[in-house]
Amino acid sequence: MIQILGRASIGELSQFMGVFATRGARMRRQYGCSSASVYKVAGEGNEVVLLFAWESRERFEEFLADPQVKETMKSGGTQAPPAFTFLEEVGNFPG
């Protein structure tokens, strides 16, 4: 299991969330995503940060290579290809 941090510029938040929660969710599950969180960047109306838990980097890369995924992102109002960072957990502590 890997964690992936994404950042995307979007158009309308409600349009993005509608597609992300439906068609996007089906496609993510198909490629091994077990969870996805969306955060709005405070003070920046068209920026979102995404946090995913994914089966493997290879499955994530297969997801990104699927032409239907690109079309789904576009239909959700994503302005440009999102930027992704692969994370490796080095510690987990209680609050």
Secondary structure, DSSP 4 states (H G I P E B T S, - for coil): -EEEEEEEEBS-HHHHHHHHHTHHHHHHHHTTEEEEEEEEPTT-TTEEEEEEEES-HHHHHHHHH-HHHHHHHHHTTB-SPPEEEEE--------
